Amino acid sequence: MNAARNFPVVDGQISVGGVPLFQYVEQNGGSPLYIYSRDLIDKRVSLLRKHLPDAVHLSYAIKANPMPDVVKFMAERVDGFDIASAGELKTVLQAPMPVDNISFAGPGKTDMELRQALEAGVTVNLESAGELERLVLQGEQTGCRPRVAIRVNPDFELKGSGMRMGGGAKPFGVDADQVPGLLRRLADLDLDFQGFHIFTGSQNLRADLVTEAQGKVVDLALSLAEQAPSPIQLLNLGGGFGIPYFPGDEPLDLAAVGAGMAPLVKKISAAHPAARIVVELGRYLVGEAGLYVTRVVDRKQSRGKTFLVTDGGLHHHLAASGNFGQILRRNYPVAVGNRMAEAATETVTVVGCLCTPLDILADGVDLPRAEVGDLIVVFQSGAYGPTASPSAFLGHAAPAEYLV
Ligand SMILES: Cc1ncc(COP(=O)(O)O)c(C=O)c1O
């Protein structure tokens, strides 16, 4: 994997959108900052359109990167959005996306959130029987007809995933064996039943495992659909497409995923010609398009180890510090962004400015010698960056974000 290859280097300095890194820092009045590349997002969407069957709709899970500019940019490129809170609802309603193509998933939706979802007309992915009853009550109070899908917790998982979201006891979705009961309840209610949402896992790099899980998802959905009160209009197969973060990671073979989906799409369309088939992706769309840029504030030696102390850290980029769901801490790809033409000459540990041993951006990495003022770049940073980090911790300023 060579994450740096995605970004052009001019005179030894990474450049995004034709502008070198130092210029962003200057324009911003300092560092740290995140930079997201429109061009790389565009290329990623094109790759998906090229390899996935035409009938597959792309939904962007905005939790991966809810920066309003990114969401607006995405609105013109993908077919739908998935949201997880009233805050995200507000963000997507400001982007030009038809509400029919917006779904709201997540456990613990409050009555206020259900009401706002109803009033906006988005599809609520039901996480439990209790949530359905609360939604129905809100529907009666507002006079809005609920539009719903059932989020199913299958009895299998997406093997080899960084994060497993289905299989076993889970707070997400309705256990597959409880779904027939919920469908009977739906049949008694006046609401717009759309279909199913089955999200089995996240961050998977194995096309064969993604295809295997999708096959099981389709079989499960088709058998549940036989008990539905009306033909399904929507089948959200989940996502789970991963990106390479760590040494040894190989990119997902998207052509193989697409080939695996082709017969599944035929199978769904044969049984339910009106069903919109959706894959729901977050990091795969935006993760590789983003950089986190931070400046070296200090260089120091401690008992034989060289530390580069930066003005960034886990309060901006929890995932890169290894504290966002990773079991073993591994380094995200990093570089000295203004010394790309220089060879690595030393092994260093790059840390943030927080007074905690957790605040490591890269441990024991080989880099060209970096001086105070140089720019450390963390690649693969377009997803789960600022909004997945404890930005209030220790009272440092939030990082700036640029979509260029
Ligand atoms: C329901 C749901 N959809 C989409 C995603 C996005 O996952 P990813 O960014 O790995 O594609 C998640 C991640 O946890 C999720 O829970």
PDBQT file of the ligand as one rigid body, heavy atoms in Angstrom, charges set to zero:
ROOT
HETATM    1  C1  LIG A 501     -25.510   1.413   9.937  1.00  0.00    +0.000 C 
HETATM    2  C2  LIG A 501     -24.193   1.817   9.426  1.00  0.00    +0.000 A 
HETATM    3  N1  LIG A 501     -24.091   2.209   8.147  1.00  0.00    +0.000 NA
HETATM    4  C3  LIG A 501     -22.905   2.590   7.612  1.00  0.00    +0.000 A 
HETATM    5  C4  LIG A 501     -21.753   2.591   8.373  1.00  0.00    +0.000 A 
HETATM    6  C5  LIG A 501     -20.488   3.057   7.724  1.00  0.00    +0.000 C 
HETATM    7  O1  LIG A 501     -19.451   2.143   7.795  1.00  0.00    +0.000 OA
HETATM    8  P1  LIG A 501     -18.136   2.362   6.931  1.00  0.00    +0.000 P 
HETATM    9  O2  LIG A 501     -17.664   3.744   7.163  1.00  0.00    +0.000 OA
HETATM   10  O3  LIG A 501     -17.194   1.347   7.448  1.00  0.00    +0.000 OA
HETATM   11  O4  LIG A 501     -18.492   2.139   5.504  1.00  0.00    +0.000 OA
HETATM   12  C6  LIG A 501     -21.802   2.177   9.710  1.00  0.00    +0.000 A 
HETATM   13  C7  LIG A 501     -20.590   2.154  10.526  1.00  0.00    +0.000 C 
HETATM   14  O5  LIG A 501     -20.536   1.811  11.654  1.00  0.00    +0.000 OA
HETATM   15  C8  LIG A 501     -23.056   1.776  10.249  1.00  0.00    +0.000 A 
HETATM   16  O6  LIG A 501     -23.171   1.403  11.516  1.00  0.00    +0.000 OA
ENDROOT
TORSDOF 0
